[in-house]
Amino acid sequence: MTKTITPVSFFFGANNKSKYVSLFSEMYDPKDNGKHYILKGGPGTGKSTLMKKIASELERKGYFVERGYCSADPNSLDVVLAPEINFSIVDGTSPHTFDATYPGVTEFIVNLGEAWDKNYLKEYKTAIINLSDENKRLHRKAADFMQVASRLSLENMRYCDGITDREKLKNYAERLCKREIPVRKNSEKGKKQKRFLSAISPDGVVLQYDTIVALSERIVTIKDDFSICAPFIMDYVSEYARNNGCTVYECYCPLFPTAKIEHVIIPELKLCFFTETSAHKTLINEEKVTHATRFLNKESLSEMKETLNFNKKAQEEMLSEAVRKISVAKGIHDRLEDYYIRATDFSVIEEMTEKLMKEIF
């Protein structure tokens, strides 16, 4: 069994231009002989507290645990994953609605709503509906700002794409891989595991630096404010590592959750390839950082600099507005949570937790 001193945390969902994107379906194969629990219930019914207890118990027993935090509330858990024993427990409620493919076979529904005083909730029906609708409205507005931010980013990427020395970039990526990743002939292709290492949250853009510390001893950093060279390098690195039998974590950009890899972590090599931007800085010394501008035509870059910087600043403003909307939505969600807390019999939740813990362990 693998033991970790520092907790390993990711995000399995992201607020972005598409409103919300979930990676829950990437966690496990429901046809495998695993055990996976899906929690149902409204806000404030103890889902995150239950998952934290289970995560702590799994770690106490020596298992490697991944915690998946909520992008809308980075202190709240959405996922606990123990891949060694093919176990997971997830919050399957909106916005990351998740249901069983094979109920009762490898996946099990746990309904915490059984602990509600339904008469109390009906009494405050209007307030609950209004708060729920306002929370959704604010998240839609945040998504609108992120949509504009992503367009500005794409515009800069298009500008830079035309002045990038692709051959030079490819040669660098190849040399980097040969230097950092051992060649293993005749090895089975390694797996890729999709994650988010960062999230656009009520606290701004947050990144799980503890995970890098837990899984890496070396960090290779590409500084790329215009997102044109680093995604190519990360994609190249991931494919090269997998072709040499390594399992990798591909950590995607929340704004481009299916298209742009920002970071690659290779746990067995204790190695992280990291993209530094204005939103997230690297943990290594600046003199060891590779600057993506080395692959761009300097004269053309100078001519475009004013436009590129304008778009970049406007993109940051759009993200700041999105964060403000998500932060207000978090306050609305907290008020909504209060109603459900008052309607929940937590002695019933405790009984359900104890029963679930016995079943799992």
N, C-alpha and C positions, 0 to 999 in steps of 0.2 A: 504493500500500500504506500502511496505517496503522501508525504506530510508537507504542509506548507506553514511557514511562520507568518508570512504576510498574507492576508486574505486576497483572493483573486476575484475581481469584480469587473463586470461588463455591463452594457445596456443591451437588451434584446429587442428594444423598440425605440423609435425615434420620432420626435416631432419634426416635420419637415414640410416641403412644398406640397406633398401629397396628403397633408393633414396628419396621418400616422402610418408608419410602416413597422410591421412586426416580423421578427425572425424566429418566432416560436416554433414554426414548422421545421426549422433547421436543427432543433435540439436533439431529436431522436427519431428513429424509425419505429412506428407503432407495430410493425410486424416482428420486430425483434423481441426476445424474451425479457422484456424489461418491466418496470413498475413505475407508472406515471400518474400523478394526481393533479386534477384540475379543480381549482377552488372557484366556487361561485358565491356571490354575495355582494352587497353594495359597499360603498365607502365606509370606513370606520368599523367594520365588523371583525377586524382582527386577522385578516389574511396575512399581512406583512409580519405581524408579531408571531403568528404560527410558523411561518416559513423561517424566520430568524431562529426560532427554537430548534427546528429540524436541522438547519444548517450547522448550528453549534454542536448538536449531538453527532452529526455525521463527522465533523472535524474532530470531535473528542474521541471518536472511534478510529481516527486515523485516515479517513478518506479525503481525497482531493475534492474540493467543493468550488464550484463557480456560483457566485451570487450575481443575479441580474437585477439592477436597480431601475426604478421608474424614471424616465426622462422628465415627466411632469412634476415629480417629487423625488429628488435624488436620495432622500433618506428612507424611502419606502421600497420594499422588495417586490419584484414581479416574478422572479424565477430563482429556484435553487436547483442546481444540477450536479449530480455525482456520477460522472461518466464511467468510473471503474465498475460500478454495480448497475449501470444502466437505469438510473433512478432520476426522476425529476418531480418537482411540484411547482405549479405555476398559478398565477392569478389569471383566470380565464374570463374576466369581466371586461366590459368596454373601458377604454378604446381598443384594447388588445383582446377582443373577443376570441376565445379559443375553445374548441369542442373536441370531444373524443372521436377518433376514427373507428376504433373497435372498443366500445364501452364495455367495461367489465372483463375484458380479456387482458389487455396490457395497460389500459387507461381507466381511471376511476374518478367519478365526479364526487366532490365533497361540497354540499350545499350549506354554507354558513347562514343562509337566510332562514333556516329553521329556528334560529335563536331570536328572530324579530318579534316584536309586539306589533302585529299588523294594524291593529286598531289605532295605535299611536301614529304610525306612518300615514294612515288615511286621514287622521285629524289634521295633519300638516301637509296634506296633498298639494295644495296650491303653492306653498313656499318651496317644497321640494322640486316640483315641476319647474318653477321659475328659476331656481338656482341651477338646476340641471341644464336648462336651455341656455341660460346666460354663460355657463361654463363652456358649453359647446360652441356658442357664438364667438367667444373670445379666442378659443383654439382655432376656429376657422379664420379669424382675422390674423392671428399669428401666422397661419399657413400662407395667407395672402402676401404678407411681408417676406416670408421665406421664399416664396415663388419669385418675387422681384429680385431678391438677393441671389438666387440661383441663376437667373437670367444675366445679371451683371457679371457673375463669375464665369458663365459660359462665353460671354462676349470677350472677356479678357483672355480666356483660353483660346478662342478663335484667333485673336490678334497674335498671341504668342506662338500658336501652332505654325503660322506662316514664316516665322523667323527662327525656328528651332532646327538645329543641325541634328537630324535624326540618326545619322550614321555615328556621329560622335556620342550621342546619348546611348545608343544600343551598345557600342563598344564599352562604354563605361559600365553599363549594367552587367555586361558579360564578365568584365574583369572583376567587378565587385562580387558577383556570385562565386566565381572561381576562388577568390581570396577568402570568402567567409563561409562557404558551404561545401563540405567534403563530398566528393564524387563517390557514389555507391553503385557499382555496376550490378545489373540484374536484380535490383531491389524492386519491391512492389511500390506502386505509386502511392504516395502519402495522401492522407485525407486533408480536406480544407474545411475549416469551421468558421462560418460567418458570424461576426460580432460587430457591435459598435463599441469603440473605446471611449468615444466622446458623445455628448448630447447637448442639444440646445434646450436649456432648462430655465426654471424661474430664477436661478442664480447666475445666469449667463451661460457661456459655453464651458461645460465642465468636462474634464478628462480624468480617467481612472489611472493616475500615475502609480498608485500602489501596485497595480497589476503588472506594469512594466518592471517594477522593482522585484516583484515576486517571481516573475518568469524569466527575467533577463539579467545577465551579468555584463553584456556588451550591448551598446546602442549605436547603430549607424544612422546618422541623421542627414536628411535632405531638406534644406530650407527652400521653400517654394511658395511664395506669396501669390503666384498667379496660377497654381495648380496645373501646370502643363507637363512638367518633366517627372515629378514625383509619382503620379499615378502610373506612368509607364514603367518606372523602375520597380514600384511595388508589385505590379502585375508580373513583371519579368522574374523578380525574386521569388514570388510565391510559386510560380510554375516550375522554376528551376529546383527549388527546395523539394517540392512534391515529386518531381521526376527522379529525385535522389532519395526517395523513401521517407521524407520528413512530413510529419503532420504540422499544419500551420494554422494559425488564427489569422484570417483576413478581416481586418477592421475597417469598415467602410465609413465614408463621410456621411453624416446625417442628411446633408442637403442632396446628395446623390447616392442613395442607399443601395442601388444595384449596379452602379456604373463606376464608382471611384473608390479604389482602395487607398486609404490614408496611411495605414500602418500594417506591418506584418510581424507577427511574433512566432518564433520557432522554439518552443519550450525545450525540446531535447538538446538543442544547441545553445540554450540560454542566450538567445540572440533576438534583438528587436530592431527592425528597420522602421524608422520614425520620420514622419513628415512634420517639419516645423513650419508654422504659419504665424500670423499676428495673433491668432486665436489661441494657439497652444505652443508653448516653448518646449525645447528639448531639455533633458536632464544633464546633458554633457556640455563640456566647455565649447564655446563658440568657435575656437580655432580648429576644432575637429569636425566642424560641420561642412558639408558639401553644398555649395550654393547653386541652385538650378540655373541662375543667369549665365553660368559658364557655358551652357549649351545653346544660348541664344545669340543671335547676331547683335553685337554691341551697338553698332551704328543705328540699326533699325529700332532697337530697344530704346535708345536715347530719344529717337523721334516720337515714339509712342508713349513715352514715360508719363506725360501729362494726362493723357486719356486713361491709361492703365491705373494711375493713382487716383484719378477722379472716380472711376468705376469701383475701385477697391474701397475707397472711403464711403461711397454711397452704399455699397454692399454691407459694410460694417454698420452703417446707420439703420439699414433695413433689418439687420439681425438684432440690433439693440431694441428696435420697436417690437419685433417679434417676442423678445425676451420680456419686455414690459407687459405685453398682452398675456403671456404665459404666467407671469408673476401675479397679475390680477386674477387670472383664472384659478391659480392655486389658492388665493384667498377665498374665492367663491366656493371652491371644492372643500376647503376647511369648514366653511359654514354649513355646507351640505352634509359633511361628515358628522357634524354635531348632532343632527337629527337622527342619523342612523346609530350613533353611539348611545343616545338616550333610549333608542328603541330596541337595543340589543341586550339580551340576558347573557352576560359574559360567563356565568357559571355553566351555561349550556355549551358555550364555545370552549371552555376549559375541558369539559367532559369529552367533547368531540376531538380536541387536541390530544388528550391522553389516549383515547381509543386509537386515533390515527398513529400516534407514536408507537404504540404496542404493535400495531399491524405492520408498520414499516420495519421496526427493529427486532 
